[in-house]
């Protein structure tokens, strides 16, 4: 069935998503090794349609996405190993709050117009 093949491909792609696919191999310089660590997300969506109440209608849809960003790195030296976080949590939180506020305001304006 075509849907099963599609999900098999999506599953295979999701298994290969990681820091290596975002940044490549660890970097070795002298006695220090730096291993990149990434936050990754992978999503898939679909849709369909048929008829509407008035008239003949059809539909379709679909989507596939991947996003990756830095989470930090692991530094390995003879003195020890440490994880160093790289983050912009404050910026992300601010953007999320701004988006929620704009969505709320847009909803209120839309209800007033109706």
C-alpha positions, 0 to 999 in steps of 0.5 A: 500500500502506498501509505505504508511505503511513505511511512517506511521512508519517513521512519527511515529519515527520522532514524538518521536525524541527529547532530551528525546530520546537522553538524557532521563528525566530531572534531579532533585537535591534538588531545582535545575532541569536540562532539557537537550536540544538536536539538532536532525535530522531525515532523510529518503531516497529511490530509485528504478531502472529498465532497462538500455540502454544496457541489463537488469538491476534492482535496489533498495535502501533506507536509514534511519538516526537519529543524535542527539547532545547536544544543551544545558540545561535549569537550573531551580532554585528558583533564576530563569531559564536560558538556557546554550548553549553547542556548537562546532560551530567553529569545525562544521563550520571548518569541513564543509569548509574543506569538501567543499574544498576537494569536490571542489578539487576532482571535479577538479581532476576528470575533468582533468582525464576525 
